[in-house]
């Protein structure tokens, strides 16, 4: 020891360990950006559910347009399908994507789902109105399904699915939602540039 040199307290092993823990707490984790492949799979999987949900929703709308008195079961089924579509819209909106083209596809799918839900609700309003009128009844009888937006959502899913598989579809896509919508005119969200209902 050199004369005149004062020694301060030396850090103990416990002290050094505490310092390392504090350093870890203050170190911000670097967010890991999901790969394009994982984002594409997540979006396509959700679109698979959405396309599958359109078939019962299409039948529920068509049932609301059947001639004659409607059963309470038709009302319950239409309400159930509206809730299913509402949940799918929320999940589509909350899906975290960073790839620009996938974000655009996500937004378009959200608008198409918004139209589907809007059409189911319109069908319920026409079929179970508290004030029946000839004009309303005539519109109700024109209900026969979701129409073109259902096809558009399926085609969007097919296009993204072909990318996940690395090959183009083996055959042209045949429309599934061939029923037209004539009761209330063109609904919101049917065009990629139009906002859907809130």
N, C-alpha and C positions, 0 to 999 in steps of 0.2 A: 504494500500500500504506500502511495506517495504521500509524504507529509503535507498536510494542509488541504488534502482533497476530501470533501465530505461526500459520503455515500447516501443517496436517498433510498427510500424503500423500494425493494426489488419486487416486480410483479410475480405473483405466485401462479401456479398452474391453473388454479380456479379462476384467477383474475384474467388470465389469457383466454381461457375458454369462454368466459362471459363476453370478452371483447369480440371474439369470433361470432358468437351468437348475435350480438348487436349489429355486426356488419352484415350478417345474412338478412336480418330483419329490414335493414335499410336498402338492401339491394333489390331493385324492382325486377320482377321476372320479365323476360322478353316474350311477348305473345307469339305463339306459334301459329302461323297462317296455314289453314288447311289446304291441302293440295287441290288442284282442279278436279282430279278424279274423285276425291272424296266428296267435294261439293256437288259434282254432277250426280253421283250415286244418291246423295241425300235428296236432291231435288227430284230425281226420277222416281225414287221410291215413294215420295209424297204424291207425285202426279199419278202413280199407279193407284193409290188409294182414292184420289179425286176422280179418276176415270171410272173406277169401280162404283163409286157412290152415285154417279150420274144415272146409271140404269134404274135403280129404284126411284130416284127423283123424277126421272122421265115418266115412269109409270104413274107416279103420284099426281103429276100434272095432268096426264091424260085421263086419269080416273075422275079428276075434277071437271072434265069436259064431257063426261058421259051423259046421255039424255036421261031424263027422269030424276026422281029424288035421289039424293046422295046419302050414303050411310055415315054414321059417326066414325066407322073404321077408316073411311077415306080421309076424313078430317084429321084423325090421329096420325095416319101414315104420312100425310103431307106435312104436318107439324114436326114429326120425327125427322123427315128428310131435310127440312129447313134447318133444324138444329145440327144435323150432321154436316151440312154444307157450311154453316156458320163456324163450326169448330175447324173444319179444313181451311177456311179462309184465314182464321187466326194463326194456325200452324204455318201456312204458306207465308203469311206476313212476317212471322217471327223467325223464319229460317235465315240463318246467318250465311250470306254469300258475299264473295269479294270479286269474283270474275265478272266483268262487265256484261258479257253476253248472257250469262246465267242470271244475273240480276234483272236484266230486261225480260228474260223468259219467266222469271218469278213474278214480276209485276204483271205481265200479260196473263199468266195463269190466275193471279188474284182477281183480275178484272173479269175473267170468264167465270170463275167461281161466284163472284158477286152477282153476275147476271143470272146464273143458275138459281141462286138463293132468291133473288128478286122475283124470278119467274114462278117459283113455288109459292111465294107469298102472294103474288098477284092472283094465282090460280085459287088459293084459299079465299082471298077477298071476294073474288067473283062467285065462287061456288057456295060460300056460306055467308052471304051478305044479309044484314038485318033488314034491308029494304029492297026486296026483289022488284025489279022493273024489267020490262021487255028488252030494253037496250042492254042491260046487264046480262040477262039470260042469253041473248044472242051472242054476246062476247064470250060467255062461259062455254057455249057449245062449240066455239072455235078452238078451244084449248085442245091440243093434241100432242104435247111434249115440249122438250126444251129447245129443239131446233138446232140451227147451225152452230151456235157457240159450243154445244156439246161435242160436235165434230171437231171444232177448232182445238178444243182442249185435248182431245184424244190424239189429233195430229201432232200437237206440240209434244205430248208425251212420247209418241212414236219416234219423232225426230231426235229427241234427247236420248231415248233408249238405244237407237242405232249407234249413237256416238259412244255410249258405254260399252257396247259390244264390239266396237271397232269396225263394223261393216254396215253398209246401207241395208234397208229392209229388203227382204228377198222377193217381195211382191208388193204391188201398190196397195195402199191402205184403203179398205172399203169403209164407207161411212156407216156409223152405227146409230147415230142420233138423227134419223132421217125425218122424224116428225117436225112439222113446221110450227112456228109460233105466229098466230094470227090474231090472238085475242086483244092484246093491248099494244100492238105495234112493236117497234124495235125497242128492246130494253136497254138499260145503261150498261156500259162496259163491254159491248160486243165488238168494238173496234179497238185495235192496239193503242190508238191515240186518245181514246176517251176514258175519262175517270169512271170508275164504277160507283155504286152507291156506298155510303159510309157505313 
